[in-house]
Amino acid sequence: MAKKPKKDNSLNTYAKYSGIGIQMFAIIGIGSYIGVKIDENNGDDSNLWTIILSLTSTIIAVVFVIRRIIANSNSDHQK
């Protein structure tokens, strides 16, 4: 049997990965915003919670992106 030609899904792939970037931006933004608000309510000038939550949310976002990319590449190879 002849194999079917692969369709060009570059727009679909672009949409998937741009959505991942937007989600990463949102995760980091929300974590940083919460850290800033906690530091504002504490009254000290250390910015400790901003630093901690910014770094934590960045690590969470990177793990999220890596998992999504691996899942997308596995689903692309199974097609």
Z-matrix of the N, CA and C atoms (Angstrom, degrees):
N
C 1 1.448
C 2 1.516 1 109.78
N 3 1.295 2 115.53 1 145.42
C 4 1.459 3 120.74 2 178.87
C 5 1.525 4 109.62 3 -83.50
N 6 1.316 5 115.04 4 142.53
C 7 1.458 6 119.69 5 178.36
C 8 1.519 7 109.61 6 -78.29
N 9 1.312 8 115.00 7 144.56
C 10 1.457 9 119.88 8 176.84
C 11 1.518 10 109.03 9 -73.42
N 12 1.338 11 117.96 10 140.04
C 13 1.463 12 118.97 11 177.27
C 14 1.531 13 110.21 12 -66.64
N 15 1.306 14 115.24 13 142.43
C 16 1.455 15 121.00 14 -179.40
C 17 1.524 16 110.13 15 -71.73
N 18 1.320 17 116.09 16 132.88
C 19 1.456 18 120.40 17 177.21
C 20 1.513 19 109.19 18 -77.39
N 21 1.323 20 115.94 19 148.50
C 22 1.460 21 120.89 20 177.43
C 23 1.521 22 108.50 21 -82.62
N 24 1.313 23 116.01 22 108.23
C 25 1.455 24 121.39 23 -178.56
C 26 1.519 25 111.09 24 -109.90
N 27 1.334 26 116.72 25 36.62
C 28 1.459 27 118.90 26 -176.21
C 29 1.526 28 111.57 27 -64.30
N 30 1.334 29 117.84 28 -35.36
C 31 1.454 30 119.91 29 178.45
C 32 1.520 31 111.05 30 -68.40
N 33 1.322 32 117.60 31 -39.77
C 34 1.456 33 121.86 32 177.03
C 35 1.526 34 111.00 33 -63.77
N 36 1.324 35 116.86 34 -42.76
C 37 1.460 36 121.36 35 177.85
C 38 1.520 37 110.39 36 -64.59
N 39 1.306 38 117.56 37 -42.66
C 40 1.467 39 121.83 38 178.03
C 41 1.520 40 110.88 39 -60.91
N 42 1.313 41 117.71 40 -40.92
C 43 1.462 42 121.42 41 179.40
C 44 1.527 43 111.19 42 -65.65
N 45 1.343 44 116.75 43 -40.52
C 46 1.460 45 120.48 44 178.83
C 47 1.519 46 111.24 45 -61.15
N 48 1.322 47 115.80 46 -49.34
C 49 1.457 48 119.44 47 -174.47
C 50 1.521 49 112.70 48 -76.38
N 51 1.312 50 119.01 49 -28.54
C 52 1.468 51 118.90 50 174.85
C 53 1.524 52 109.82 51 -71.51
N 54 1.310 53 117.44 52 -33.44
C 55 1.464 54 120.71 53 175.23
C 56 1.513 55 111.54 54 -64.23
N 57 1.324 56 116.78 55 -37.75
C 58 1.458 57 121.07 56 176.91
C 59 1.528 58 109.94 57 -63.99
N 60 1.312 59 117.30 58 -41.15
C 61 1.464 60 121.25 59 178.61
C 62 1.517 61 112.30 60 -63.85
N 63 1.310 62 116.58 61 -39.71
C 64 1.462 63 120.64 62 178.25
C 65 1.522 64 110.43 63 -65.97
N 66 1.325 65 117.23 64 -40.57
C 67 1.466 66 120.36 65 177.76
C 68 1.523 67 111.35 66 -65.86
N 69 1.325 68 117.32 67 -38.21
C 70 1.457 69 120.84 68 177.06
C 71 1.525 70 110.24 69 -62.94
N 72 1.309 71 116.99 70 -45.26
C 73 1.463 72 122.07 71 177.66
C 74 1.528 73 110.85 72 -59.65
N 75 1.316 74 117.42 73 -40.88
C 76 1.466 75 121.29 74 -179.46
C 77 1.522 76 111.33 75 -67.45
N 78 1.324 77 117.93 76 -42.47
C 79 1.463 78 121.27 77 179.94
C 80 1.526 79 110.34 78 -61.43
N 81 1.325 80 116.85 79 -47.67
C 82 1.461 81 120.58 80 -179.40
C 83 1.526 82 110.66 81 -66.64
N 84 1.316 83 117.50 82 -40.63
C 85 1.461 84 121.19 83 179.72
C 86 1.518 85 112.61 84 -63.77
N 87 1.312 86 117.13 85 -43.57
C 88 1.470 87 120.75 86 -179.75
C 89 1.524 88 110.60 87 -66.88
N 90 1.334 89 117.65 88 -43.27
C 91 1.459 90 120.65 89 178.29
C 92 1.518 91 112.26 90 -61.78
N 93 1.320 92 116.38 91 -42.99
C 94 1.467 93 120.19 92 179.24
C 95 1.516 94 111.47 93 -67.22
N 96 1.313 95 116.86 94 -41.15
C 97 1.470 96 121.05 95 179.34
C 98 1.530 97 111.10 96 -61.63
N 99 1.328 98 116.96 97 -43.22
C 100 1.462 99 120.37 98 178.41
C 101 1.531 100 110.18 99 -63.24
N 102 1.321 101 117.02 100 -40.62
C 103 1.463 102 120.42 101 177.62
C 104 1.515 103 112.45 102 -62.22
N 105 1.323 104 116.96 103 -41.76
C 106 1.471 105 120.98 104 178.31
C 107 1.524 106 110.03 105 -63.53
N 108 1.313 107 117.46 106 -43.99
C 109 1.467 108 120.62 107 -178.79
C 110 1.534 109 111.49 108 -65.61
N 111 1.326 110 117.73 109 -38.82
C 112 1.464 111 120.33 110 177.58
C 113 1.530 112 109.79 111 -64.22
N 114 1.344 113 115.99 112 -43.89
C 115 1.468 114 119.18 113 179.12
C 116 1.523 115 112.15 114 -64.43
N 117 1.329 116 117.95 115 -36.43
C 118 1.465 117 120.43 116 177.54
C 119 1.523 118 110.86 117 -64.31
N 120 1.326 119 117.29 118 -38.00
C 121 1.466 120 120.83 119 -178.64
C 122 1.526 121 112.68 120 -76.41
N 123 1.343 122 118.31 121 -24.36
C 124 1.460 123 120.91 122 179.19
C 125 1.515 124 112.72 123 -73.11
N 126 1.296 125 118.07 124 -32.04
C 127 1.449 126 121.31 125 177.49
C 128 1.511 127 115.37 126 87.97
N 129 1.324 128 119.19 127 -5.31
C 130 1.465 129 118.92 128 176.54
C 131 1.522 130 109.75 129 -97.49
N 132 1.315 131 116.35 130 165.05
C 133 1.467 132 120.62 131 -175.24
C 134 1.526 133 113.27 132 -101.36
N 135 1.318 134 117.97 133 22.43
C 136 1.460 135 120.04 134 -174.48
C 137 1.530 136 113.22 135 -80.12
N 138 1.321 137 118.50 136 -26.25
C 139 1.472 138 123.24 137 -176.95
C 140 1.521 139 112.44 138 58.11
N 141 1.318 140 116.14 139 29.30
C 142 1.460 141 120.93 140 -177.47
C 143 1.523 142 111.98 141 -64.11
N 144 1.317 143 117.98 142 -46.00
C 145 1.471 144 121.01 143 -178.12
C 146 1.523 145 111.82 144 -67.90
N 147 1.309 146 117.08 145 -33.81
C 148 1.465 147 119.45 146 176.41
C 149 1.520 148 110.54 147 -62.78
N 150 1.315 149 116.56 148 -44.56
C 151 1.467 150 120.84 149 179.59
C 152 1.526 151 110.70 150 -65.04
N 153 1.320 152 116.50 151 -48.31
C 154 1.465 153 120.72 152 -177.63
C 155 1.529 154 111.26 153 -62.03
N 156 1.323 155 116.93 154 -49.18
C 157 1.469 156 119.32 155 -176.98
C 158 1.528 157 112.37 156 -72.48
N 159 1.323 158 117.90 157 -30.24
C 160 1.467 159 119.88 158 175.66
C 161 1.525 160 110.86 159 -65.66
N 162 1.328 161 116.26 160 -46.05
C 163 1.467 162 119.61 161 179.05
C 164 1.526 163 111.84 162 -67.05
N 165 1.328 164 116.37 163 -41.58
C 166 1.464 165 119.96 164 179.30
C 167 1.524 166 111.48 165 -63.57
N 168 1.317 167 116.54 166 -44.34
C 169 1.464 168 119.07 167 -179.55
C 170 1.528 169 111.35 168 -68.56
N 171 1.325 170 117.79 169 -31.14
C 172 1.466 171 120.32 170 176.03
C 173 1.522 172 110.47 171 -66.96
N 174 1.318 173 117.12 172 -42.45
C 175 1.471 174 120.57 173 178.00
C 176 1.528 175 110.28 174 -64.01
N 177 1.321 176 116.99 175 -43.23
C 178 1.469 177 120.86 176 178.18
C 179 1.527 178 110.54 177 -61.52
N 180 1.335 179 116.76 178 -42.63
C 181 1.464 180 120.50 179 -179.62
C 182 1.526 181 111.47 180 -65.00
N 183 1.326 182 117.52 181 -40.60
C 184 1.468 183 120.42 182 179.63
C 185 1.526 184 110.46 183 -65.95
N 186 1.328 185 117.33 184 -42.85
C 187 1.467 186 120.78 185 177.24
C 188 1.532 187 109.88 186 -61.62
N 189 1.327 188 116.53 187 -42.71
C 190 1.456 189 121.42 188 177.84
C 191 1.528 190 111.45 189 -59.37
N 192 1.318 191 116.62 190 -45.39
C 193 1.470 192 120.84 191 -179.36
C 194 1.519 193 110.63 192 -65.09
N 195 1.322 194 117.64 193 -43.51
C 196 1.458 195 120.05 194 -179.89
C 197 1.526 196 110.80 195 -62.16
N 198 1.329 197 116.70 196 -43.51
C 199 1.475 198 119.53 197 178.43
C 200 1.524 199 111.67 198 -62.51
N 201 1.329 200 117.13 199 -42.28
C 202 1.464 201 120.02 200 179.92
C 203 1.519 202 111.83 201 -66.04
N 204 1.324 203 117.49 202 -40.30
C 205 1.461 204 120.56 203 179.51
C 206 1.522 205 110.32 204 -65.52
N 207 1.322 206 117.02 205 -42.75
C 208 1.469 207 120.11 206 178.10
C 209 1.527 208 110.34 207 -63.57
N 210 1.329 209 117.31 208 -43.03
C 211 1.468 210 120.37 209 179.02
C 212 1.529 211 111.02 210 -64.04
N 213 1.328 212 117.23 211 -40.91
C 214 1.463 213 120.05 212 179.30
C 215 1.521 214 111.63 213 -68.08
N 216 1.320 215 117.93 214 -38.62
C 217 1.464 216 119.32 215 -179.96
C 218 1.532 217 110.76 216 -70.48
N 219 1.345 218 116.78 217 -34.68
C 220 1.456 219 119.01 218 176.95
C 221 1.521 220 111.35 219 -67.48
N 222 1.319 221 117.58 220 -39.78
C 223 1.462 222 120.34 221 179.26
C 224 1.529 223 110.66 222 -70.52
N 225 1.331 224 118.37 223 -30.86
C 226 1.463 225 120.58 224 177.14
C 227 1.523 226 111.80 225 -70.55
N 228 1.332 227 116.89 226 -34.41
C 229 1.465 228 120.43 227 -179.68
C 230 1.524 229 111.55 228 -74.97
N 231 1.323 230 117.96 229 -24.77
C 232 1.456 231 121.19 230 -178.97
C 233 1.517 232 112.38 231 -80.86
N 234 1.280 233 117.79 232 -14.35
C 235 1.488 234 120.64 233 -178.90
C 236 1.484 235 112.08 234 -75.09
